[in-house]
Amino acid sequence: MSLLRFSASVSRRLLWKSAAGESVSTGCSRAASGAVSDKEPLKKAKTPQGRFDLPEEKSKDVLEKFPDDVNPVTKEKGGPRGPEPTRYGDWERKGRCVDF
Amino acid sequence: MPSICVPAAAVHGSRNFHFSIYGKKKNAQVSNDISTQYPVVDHEFDAVVVGAGGAGLRAAFGLSEAGFNTACITKLFPTRSHTVAAQGGINAALGNMEEDDWRWHFYDTVKGSDWLGDQDAIHYMTEQAPAAVVELENFGMPFSRTEDGKIYQRAFGGQSLKYGKGGQAHRCCCVADRTGHSLLHTLYGRSLRYDTSYFVEYFALDLLMENGECKGVIALCMEDGSIHRFRAQNTVIATGGYGRTFFSCTSAHTSTGDGNAMVTRAGLPCQDLEFVQFHPTGIYGAGCLITEGCRGEGGILINSEGERFMERYAPNAKDLASRDVVSRSMTIEIREGRGVGPDKDHVYLQLHHLPPQQLATRLPGISETAMIFAGVDVTKEPIPVLPTVHYNMGGVPTNYKGQVITYTDGADKVVPGLYACGEAACASVHGANRLGANSLLDLVVFGRACALTIAEEHKPGEKLSPLKPTAGEESVANLDKLRFANGSLRTSEVRLNMQKTMQAHAAVFRTGSVLKEGCDKMDAIYQTMDDLKTFDRGIVWNTDLVETLELQNLMLNAVQTIHSAEQRKESRGAHAREDFKDRVDEFDYSKPLQGQEKKPFDQHWRKHTMSYVDPKTGKVTLEYRPVIDHSLDEQDCARVPPAIRSY
């Protein structure tokens, strides 16, 4: 058990050293290209550049939500969206009939 | 801490292996009693629930709440059970929209069941309905509300006021358009509050029966291939329906009637399996149902010759005829060879003759549905449809308390240690035909009833009755046989044969000759089960093996369904026969009862079918059990005497 702990601590120290080395080099590169990086916003390193920075296109759902989620005709709050599902005698949603 | 088991694949081939169990299940023991090839783990619990849908979850946490050490075995993650697809609502006589009384709901349900439902169970369910819905609401289920904040109730088919004389009743409570989904998530979330042990992705193989008593369940862990025996004083079956016996059904691929099959293999009967609900227009292949509103808005059904065939079957109503007339007409067209498609086994629903604007305003979303499920552009091509199964009224027979019963020597006898609830059970509240919105109610009421009955009769921590150390041997032997099956027919081929036969012979159109032919074909297909070939010889996540086990279960359900249908020579509820179009009761209820002689029990059909199967030969034996006509309290809620059912 103690051997394991020793080797773990050794490897951690090595990691720290390598991380420190890296940060020094990136710091240098940023300083060098200082003028360019001031104009562009910093892109997140992990995501493909800029993809998630654009506003997402909202997919249009055929059944619109009621304002405040209250059905204006029946005054039902939190009910199903779109026309009344039971209007044809079964429970209809998007052309599909649901059995329950 | 999750349990980490040594994978059995690593020890394949060696006789003496070591199998350790880590984690929470401290009292699980490895045993060598029934198999030296498969690692078998023994567990002991106070109660075991098989299935984690609406009914299973309600029973499981009801038991945990009462202090029982409960295990819930499920082959799917709880929130993936088929309950999640029930988008509609739950019926309850809360009286929020107008004055309502549960006795009127009782009357509606008895009438809907075509007087085949047991009135004591229906009394129990409709009386408990308001309390059950309020309980769900207290658990956090977000029902839709009226302006005053009470639960909003809408009108749905078959519900009336004042015993049918007061007009339409508004009883259906819903959660937007995802009631089943919300119910399942609410129940699952609530169940985590209690200390139920979940065994997810464990396939229950068989019941452990000894001397007619149920002492537990044996299951296969799909993740690592180990066998687990769960010993418990009380077992609850809540495994759902068996829609997958038919070619076209709305149910998930996992609705394979495992509970019914386990009960059959234990030598116990199943009840009323011939009552299967069909919907006329289900999309071919996908199984999703197309609303009747399509026909209401002007859609027409056409056959291979482009003919609007409904004009011949219902000259006045045409495509707007009642569901059973439409289903039967479609089936007759297909049988007579005028079906469409390469197999000529379905018809078309045409909507492209309607203006697209009208379709978009009246039926928003239908073009999306048709494109996703049928791959057709609804403004240019017709949708392929055929009659589709969506519910099984039959199942494991129980009394109103949820205890499984058999019928011997003229009386109901309780099977000790075994309970059933949900679609798998037949209490029987739905009788010959289920009303919409009663199914979700059935789940929660009887799930709770099973938990309450067990809590009444037993105490947590009771000593388990002794069990033979070799219990479950046959299940393991069967598993091994299927794992190394080397015949000539694949599982998928046999399954397709069974599904096509059931769809052609035991579907909507039932006549003596068609059913008889179907029975013979099904018996032959049952025999081909000995000739199966499986390909995956492994033990870890062997889906070929699990599908074959499911096929065995489906076959048992299918043979019982078709034989029961063939024997029942009348038309009642969902079971409609061309050669016997009327209901055959003990009296002729269309005429005044005075002066009529009561028919003896064996000459009328107002009785439950109890079917047994010999699993080795596939031979079906049928017996009959009388319907319970009295309610739980005649003073409080009088029984409803049979009458002609007309709406």
Interface residues (C-beta under 8 A of the other chain):
Chain A: V62 L63 T74 K75 E76 K77 G78 G79 P80 R81 G82 P83 E84 P85 T86 R87 Y88 G89 D90 W91 E92 R93 K94 G95 R96 C97 V98 D99 F100
Chain B: A85 A86 Q87 G88 G89 P142 F143 S144 R145 T146 E147 Y152 R154 A155 F156 G157 C172 C174 V175 A176 D177 T179 G180 T250 Q277 H279 T281 C288 L289 I290 T291 E292 G293 C294 G296 R362 L363 P364 G365 I366 S367 E368 T369 A370 F373 H390 Y391 G436 A437 S439 L440
